[in-house]
Amino acid sequence: MSASIELTKSGAYCIQGELTLDTVTALLQQSKKLFTGQKEITINLAEVTHSNSAGLALLLEWLSQCKASGTTIQFKDIPDALTAIASLYNVRGLLPKTGHPLSPKNSGA
C-alpha cells in the first residue's frame, strides 16, 4: 500500500493511492512541509484508489491545521467512500469542496 502527494501544474495538490492507516502518517508529514506558507490549498482526491476512516481523519487534520494557520482549504473530487464515512460520522458538512472553500472568515474562527 502506498500513497503520494504532489503539487500539480494547476497549483492543486494531488493525492494518489490509498488513504489508510498504513499511509496517512507519511502523507501528513509530507504535507506539513508542502503546505507551510501557503494561503490557499486545493487538494484533489480523484486518484485515491482506496480510503477508510484513517483517510477521513487525515482530511480533518488538514482542516484543523489550515484553520490554525489562517489558510483557505478545499477538496476536489472527494471519493464516494470518504463521503459515506464522513456522513456516517456526521462530519460531511465539515469537508469544504471546490467552490465552497473553508477560510478563516467562514470557519467560525
MDTraj code that builds the backbone (N, CA, C; nanometers):
import mdtraj as md
import numpy as np

residues = "MET SER ALA SER ILE GLU LEU THR LYS SER GLY ALA TYR CYS ILE GLN GLY GLU LEU THR LEU ASP THR VAL THR ALA LEU LEU GLN GLN SER LYS LYS LEU PHE THR GLY GLN LYS GLU ILE THR ILE ASN LEU ALA GLU VAL THR HIS SER ASN SER ALA GLY LEU ALA LEU LEU LEU GLU TRP LEU SER GLN CYS LYS ALA SER GLY THR THR ILE GLN PHE LYS ASP ILE PRO ASP ALA LEU THR ALA ILE ALA SER LEU TYR ASN VAL ARG GLY LEU LEU PRO LYS THR GLY HIS PRO LEU SER PRO LYS ASN SER GLY ALA".split()
xyz = np.array([
    [0.0839, -0.1177, 0.0000],
    [0.0000, 0.0000, 0.0000],
    [0.0882, 0.1237, 0.0000],
    [0.0529, 0.2174, -0.0851],
    [0.1305, 0.3396, -0.0892],
    [0.0400, 0.4561, -0.1275],
    [0.0917, 0.5740, -0.1010],
    [0.0215, 0.6965, -0.1364],
    [0.1255, 0.8052, -0.1553],
    [0.0899, 0.9059, -0.2336],
    [0.1809, 1.0174, -0.2544],
    [0.1004, 1.1462, -0.2661],
    [0.1705, 1.2556, -0.2435],
    [0.1116, 1.3883, -0.2598],
    [0.2068, 1.4694, -0.3465],
    [0.1511, 1.5308, -0.4502],
    [0.2326, 1.6083, -0.5431],
    [0.1617, 1.7376, -0.5794],
    [0.2406, 1.8410, -0.5996],
    [0.1879, 1.9681, -0.6470],
    [0.1765, 1.9610, -0.7989],
    [0.0572, 1.9873, -0.8515],
    [0.0351, 1.9803, -0.9964],
    [0.0589, 2.1167, -1.0609],
    [0.0626, 2.1174, -1.1915],
    [0.0821, 2.2426, -1.2651],
    [-0.0304, 2.3421, -1.2398],
    [-0.1489, 2.2910, -1.2064],
    [-0.2636, 2.3787, -1.1805],
    [-0.2547, 2.4457, -1.0437],
    [-0.1583, 2.4020, -0.9624],
    [-0.1438, 2.4588, -0.8288],
    [-0.2149, 2.3803, -0.7206],
    [-0.2856, 2.2741, -0.7592],
    [-0.3530, 2.1886, -0.6616],
    [-0.2581, 2.0766, -0.6196],
    [-0.2824, 2.0241, -0.5021],
    [-0.2087, 1.9067, -0.4556],
    [-0.2902, 1.7839, -0.4916],
    [-0.2265, 1.6874, -0.5555],
    [-0.2932, 1.5650, -0.5974],
    [-0.2504, 1.4516, -0.5052],
    [-0.3489, 1.3824, -0.4502],
    [-0.3233, 1.2653, -0.3673],
    [-0.3453, 1.1430, -0.4547],
    [-0.2473, 1.0541, -0.4567],
    [-0.2568, 0.9316, -0.5352],
    [-0.2385, 0.8113, -0.4428],
    [-0.3162, 0.7068, -0.4670],
    [-0.3007, 0.5839, -0.3911],
    [-0.4064, 0.5676, -0.2839],
    [-0.3673, 0.5010, -0.1772],
    [-0.4613, 0.4639, -0.0718],
    [-0.4483, 0.5550, 0.0499],
    [-0.5632, 0.5914, 0.1067],
    [-0.5665, 0.6682, 0.2314],
    [-0.6102, 0.5732, 0.3417],
    [-0.5127, 0.5085, 0.4038],
    [-0.5384, 0.4093, 0.5079],
    [-0.4431, 0.4338, 0.6239],
    [-0.4596, 0.3567, 0.7278],
    [-0.3729, 0.3682, 0.8448],
    [-0.2259, 0.3513, 0.8069],
    [-0.1991, 0.2729, 0.7049],
    [-0.0616, 0.2482, 0.6621],
    [0.0014, 0.3661, 0.5877],
    [-0.0794, 0.4593, 0.5379],
    [-0.0246, 0.5662, 0.4528],
    [-0.0438, 0.7076, 0.5060],
    [-0.1423, 0.7308, 0.5912],
    [-0.1768, 0.8691, 0.6262],
    [-0.0709, 0.9400, 0.7090],
    [0.0034, 0.8689, 0.7919],
    [0.1064, 0.9350, 0.8732],
    [0.2149, 0.9955, 0.7841],
    [0.2598, 0.9192, 0.6860],
    [0.3615, 0.9706, 0.5936],
    [0.3070, 1.0876, 0.5115],
    [0.1819, 1.0774, 0.4669],
    [0.1214, 1.1882, 0.3916],
    [0.1113, 1.3140, 0.4769],
    [0.0752, 1.2978, 0.6031],
    [0.0649, 1.4129, 0.6925],
    [0.2012, 1.4799, 0.7083],
    [0.3055, 1.4024, 0.7268],
    [0.4400, 1.4593, 0.7408],
    [0.4828, 1.5313, 0.6132],
    [0.4577, 1.4717, 0.4978],
    [0.4928, 1.5341, 0.3702],
    [0.4149, 1.6638, 0.3509],
    [0.2870, 1.6608, 0.3858],
    [0.2023, 1.7783, 0.3630],
    [0.2439, 1.8954, 0.4514],
    [0.2928, 1.8687, 0.5703],
    [0.3363, 1.9777, 0.6581],
    [0.4442, 2.0607, 0.5905],
    [0.5359, 1.9947, 0.5234],
    [0.6425, 2.0654, 0.4516],
    [0.5862, 2.1390, 0.3298],
    [0.4987, 2.0711, 0.2567],
    [0.4451, 2.1296, 0.1336],
    [0.3511, 2.2474, 0.1604],
    [0.2727, 2.2398, 0.2666],
    [0.1697, 2.3401, 0.2927],
    [0.2219, 2.4631, 0.3657],
    [0.3407, 2.4565, 0.4237],
    [0.3949, 2.5679, 0.5004],
    [0.4018, 2.6938, 0.4146],
    [0.3437, 2.7996, 0.4656],
    [0.3467, 2.9284, 0.3967],
    [0.2390, 2.9482, 0.2920],
    [0.1590, 2.8450, 0.2652],
    [0.0525, 2.8570, 0.1657],
    [-0.0664, 2.9313, 0.2247],
    [-0.1302, 3.0138, 0.1455],
    [-0.2509, 3.0838, 0.1909],
    [-0.3778, 3.0171, 0.1396],
    [-0.3666, 2.9454, 0.0286],
    [-0.4802, 2.8733, -0.0289],
    [-0.4326, 2.7346, -0.0726],
    [-0.5080, 2.6335, -0.0342],
    [-0.4722, 2.4961, -0.0686],
    [-0.5936, 2.4259, -0.1284],
    [-0.5726, 2.3637, -0.2434],
    [-0.6725, 2.2762, -0.3033],
    [-0.6118, 2.1371, -0.3101],
    [-0.6861, 2.0397, -0.2605],
    [-0.6400, 1.9017, -0.2610],
    [-0.7327, 1.8195, -0.3494],
    [-0.6758, 1.7638, -0.4556],
    [-0.7516, 1.6812, -0.5490],
    [-0.7383, 1.5352, -0.5068],
    [-0.8524, 1.4732, -0.4838],
    [-0.8557, 1.3347, -0.4360],
    [-0.9020, 1.2361, -0.5439],
    [-0.9047, 1.2790, -0.6686],
    [-0.9568, 1.1956, -0.7777],
    [-0.8773, 1.0671, -0.7965],
    [-0.7491, 1.0661, -0.7603],
    [-0.6661, 0.9481, -0.7833],
    [-0.6482, 0.8619, -0.6581],
    [-0.7339, 0.8841, -0.5583],
    [-0.7337, 0.7970, -0.4405],
    [-0.8013, 0.6664, -0.4804],
    [-0.7320, 0.5568, -0.4591],
    [-0.7842, 0.4268, -0.5022],
    [-0.8594, 0.3527, -0.3929],
    [-0.8318, 0.3833, -0.2673],
    [-0.8992, 0.3203, -0.1541],
    [-0.8862, 0.4130, -0.0346],
    [-0.9898, 0.4187, 0.0468],
    [-0.9823, 0.5019, 0.1667],
    [-1.0699, 0.4422, 0.2752],
    [-1.0370, 0.4788, 0.3985],
    [-1.1171, 0.4351, 0.5123],
    [-1.1198, 0.5489, 0.6147],
    [-1.1533, 0.5198, 0.7371],
    [-1.1665, 0.6253, 0.8374],
    [-1.0342, 0.6967, 0.8643],
    [-0.9223, 0.6309, 0.8417],
    [-0.7928, 0.6977, 0.8572],
    [-0.7783, 0.8091, 0.7531],
    [-0.8299, 0.7868, 0.6337],
    [-0.8281, 0.8912, 0.5312],
    [-0.9131, 1.0098, 0.5716],
    [-1.0288, 0.9834, 0.6290],
    [-1.1137, 1.0907, 0.6779],
    [-1.0430, 1.1680, 0.7888],
    [-0.9770, 1.0966, 0.8778],
    [-0.9030, 1.1623, 0.9862],
    [-0.7944, 1.2548, 0.9299],
    [-0.7297, 1.2132, 0.8220],
    [-0.6283, 1.2973, 0.7586],
    [-0.6902, 1.4257, 0.7047],
    [-0.8027, 1.4151, 0.6366],
    [-0.8687, 1.5349, 0.5839],
    [-0.9074, 1.6291, 0.6977],
    [-0.9589, 1.5743, 0.8057],
    [-0.9984, 1.6573, 0.9194],
    [-0.8769, 1.7215, 0.9863],
    [-0.7651, 1.6515, 0.9893],
    [-0.6416, 1.7095, 1.0445],
    [-0.5937, 1.8242, 0.9565],
    [-0.6006, 1.8060, 0.8248],
    [-0.5640, 1.9159, 0.7348],
    [-0.6547, 2.0365, 0.7582],
    [-0.7829, 2.0128, 0.7776],
    [-0.8753, 2.1229, 0.8074],
    [-0.8327, 2.1960, 0.9342],
    [-0.8005, 2.1210, 1.0363],
    [-0.7595, 2.1796, 1.1639],
    [-0.6322, 2.2613, 1.1492],
    [-0.5340, 2.2074, 1.0798],
    [-0.4085, 2.2788, 1.0599],
    [-0.4287, 2.4071, 0.9795],
    [-0.5113, 2.3992, 0.8774],
    [-0.5361, 2.5174, 0.7946],
    [-0.6105, 2.6246, 0.8734],
    [-0.7052, 2.5829, 0.9526],
    [-0.7786, 2.6790, 1.0353],
    [-0.6818, 2.7488, 1.1309],
    [-0.5933, 2.6733, 1.1929],
    [-0.4979, 2.7289, 1.2888],
    [-0.3985, 2.8250, 1.2237],
    [-0.3651, 2.8009, 1.0968],
    [-0.2657, 2.8845, 1.0286],
    [-0.3278, 2.9940, 0.9424],
    [-0.4610, 3.0007, 0.9382],
    [-0.5266, 3.1031, 0.8571],
    [-0.5246, 3.0743, 0.7088],
    [-0.5145, 2.9468, 0.6731],
    [-0.5079, 2.9042, 0.5334],
    [-0.6453, 2.8596, 0.4850],
    [-0.6790, 2.8969, 0.3632],
    [-0.8021, 2.8514, 0.2993],
    [-0.7767, 2.7142, 0.2377],
    [-0.8694, 2.6206, 0.2579],
    [-0.8536, 2.4856, 0.2037],
    [-0.9836, 2.4398, 0.1395],
    [-0.9683, 2.3603, 0.0330],
    [-1.0843, 2.2972, -0.0290],
    [-1.0408, 2.1640, -0.0886],
    [-1.1365, 2.0724, -0.0970],
    [-1.1114, 1.9391, -0.1515],
    [-1.1867, 1.9240, -0.2826],
    [-1.1212, 1.8597, -0.3773],
    [-1.1812, 1.8354, -0.5083],
    [-1.1913, 1.6853, -0.5298],
    [-1.3034, 1.6418, -0.5855],
    [-1.3246, 1.5006, -0.6203],
    [-1.3068, 1.4073, -0.5012],
    [-1.3796, 1.4369, -0.3935],
    [-1.3763, 1.3504, -0.2756],
    [-1.4378, 1.2158, -0.3129],
    [-1.3654, 1.1059, -0.2903],
    [-1.4190, 0.9737, -0.3254],
    [-1.5484, 0.9432, -0.2498],
    [-1.6346, 0.8669, -0.3149],
    [-1.7626, 0.8302, -0.2535],
    [-1.7438, 0.7603, -0.1189],
    [-1.6416, 0.6775, -0.1077],
    [-1.6182, 0.6056, 0.0183],
    [-1.5897, 0.7035, 0.1326],
    [-1.5120, 0.8074, 0.1053],
    [-1.4834, 0.9068, 0.2093],
    [-1.6071, 0.9884, 0.2433],
    [-1.6859, 1.0202, 0.1424],
    [-1.8100, 1.0939, 0.1667],
    [-1.9048, 1.0108, 0.2525],
    [-1.9127, 0.8812, 0.2245],
    [-2.0000, 0.7930, 0.3024],
    [-1.9533, 0.7827, 0.4474],
    [-1.8230, 0.7698, 0.4676],
    [-1.7699, 0.7628, 0.6043],
    [-1.7950, 0.8945, 0.6770],
    [-1.7740, 1.0058, 0.6086],
    [-1.7987, 1.1366, 0.6699],
    [-1.9459, 1.1519, 0.7077],
    [-2.0348, 1.1022, 0.6246],
    [-2.1782, 1.1060, 0.6559],
    [-2.2090, 1.0191, 0.7766],
    [-2.1496, 0.9012, 0.7820],
    [-2.1701, 0.8095, 0.8935],
    [-2.1301, 0.8743, 1.0264],
    [-2.0197, 0.9486, 1.0247],
    [-1.9708, 1.0150, 1.1453],
    [-2.0283, 1.1561, 1.1634],
    [-2.1200, 1.1922, 1.0747],
    [-2.1877, 1.3215, 1.0809],
    [-2.0910, 1.4401, 1.0720],
    [-1.9888, 1.4267, 0.9861],
    [-1.8938, 1.5358, 0.9653],
    [-1.8832, 1.5752, 0.8174],
    [-1.9739, 1.5254, 0.7375],
    [-1.9680, 1.5541, 0.5936],
    [-1.9684, 1.7038, 0.5645],
    [-2.0448, 1.7793, 0.6400],
    [-2.0527, 1.9232, 0.6199],
    [-1.9243, 1.9970, 0.6520],
    [-1.8320, 1.9324, 0.7186],
    [-1.7047, 1.9960, 0.7512],
    [-1.6064, 1.9939, 0.6351],
    [-1.6294, 1.9089, 0.5363],
    [-1.5355, 1.8940, 0.4258],
    [-1.5647, 1.9955, 0.3162],
    [-1.4816, 2.0988, 0.3064],
    [-1.5052, 2.2023, 0.2050],
    [-1.4711, 2.1508, 0.0655],
    [-1.5676, 2.1601, -0.0234],
    [-1.5483, 2.1133, -0.1602],
    [-1.5127, 2.2308, -0.2500],
    [-1.4603, 2.1992, -0.3686],
    [-1.4259, 2.3015, -0.4651],
    [-1.5461, 2.3930, -0.4866],
    [-1.5214, 2.5213, -0.4811],
    [-1.6279, 2.6194, -0.4962],
    [-1.6854, 2.6620, -0.3633],
    [-1.6527, 2.5881, -0.2561],
    [-1.7004, 2.6202, -0.1209],
    [-1.5853, 2.6035, -0.0220],
    [-1.4763, 2.6782, -0.0410],
    [-1.3597, 2.6593, 0.0438],
    [-1.3842, 2.7010, 0.1882],
    [-1.3083, 2.6393, 0.2766],
    [-1.3097, 2.6792, 0.4170],
    [-1.1974, 2.7798, 0.4351],
    [-1.2326, 2.8977, 0.4767],
    [-1.1330, 3.0002, 0.5023],
    [-1.1508, 3.0507, 0.6437],
    [-1.0514, 3.1181, 0.6972],
    [-1.0653, 3.1708, 0.8323],
    [-1.1885, 3.2581, 0.8503],
    [-1.2335, 3.3237, 0.7429],
    [-1.3506, 3.4116, 0.7523],
    [-1.4801, 3.3345, 0.7756],
    [-1.4907, 3.2120, 0.7180],
    [-1.6167, 3.1394, 0.7288],
    [-1.6046, 3.0083, 0.8070],
    [-1.4983, 2.9971, 0.8876],
    [-1.4776, 2.8735, 0.9616],
    [-1.5238, 2.8804, 1.1051],
    [-1.5752, 2.9931, 1.1449],
    [-1.6165, 3.0083, 1.2827],
    [-1.5010, 3.0474, 1.3746],
    [-1.3866, 3.0777, 1.3142],
    [-1.2689, 3.1161, 1.3932],
    [-1.2808, 3.2583, 1.4419],
])
top = md.Topology()
chain = top.add_chain()
for i, resn in enumerate(residues, 1):
    res = top.add_residue(resn, chain, resSeq=i)
    for name in ("N", "CA", "C"):
        top.add_atom(name, md.element.get_by_symbol(name[0]), res)
traj = md.Trajectory(xyz[None], top)
